[in-house]
């Protein structure tokens, strides 16, 4: 049985930072596949990682340029991992009254389209998703209608939409004790402000 992993990078990185860990990405796919392989043989087609580059103003500051260099290095490292593919959305600046905030665009759509496309074409029989947003509900529903099994990995209960949780065939909680992590692997493992990460 062939599987693909679909990771909402913003969700996963936010979870890791909350717990003060830096992820060991090269071991992540094995961690997500291990409990499933106890009951069914799964071959990994590919692990997809969806993320956004940091915000750059029309005339970037030194800080913005530094963050972009760190981001590019991070994406390059991920792309070198066997069977990994990086898919990038776009970070947009929004305004709510006098308050500015940053919002990821296209990430949810890219993840949803890839997952549904691979399931409908029969490329995969098992979709493994790391996410918590309710926007993924229609995609999970479509994947299941294609005959594929959906496994959902998530952090704490307050980071996952209850309807998304109910829709998944199999659910697993990300466990700090067992999670592949190192003290410091990538520069993005440092704590940053909400604006810097667009979260």
Secondary structure by P-SEA (a helix, b strand, c coil): cbbbbbbaaaaaaaaaaaacccccccaaaaaaaccccccbbbbbcbbbbbbbcccccccccaaaaaaaaaaaaaaaaaaacccbbbbbbbbbbbbccccccccccaaaaaaaaaaaaaaaaccccbbbbbcccccaaaaaaaaaaabbbbbbbbcccccccaaaaaacccccccccccccccccccccccccccccccc
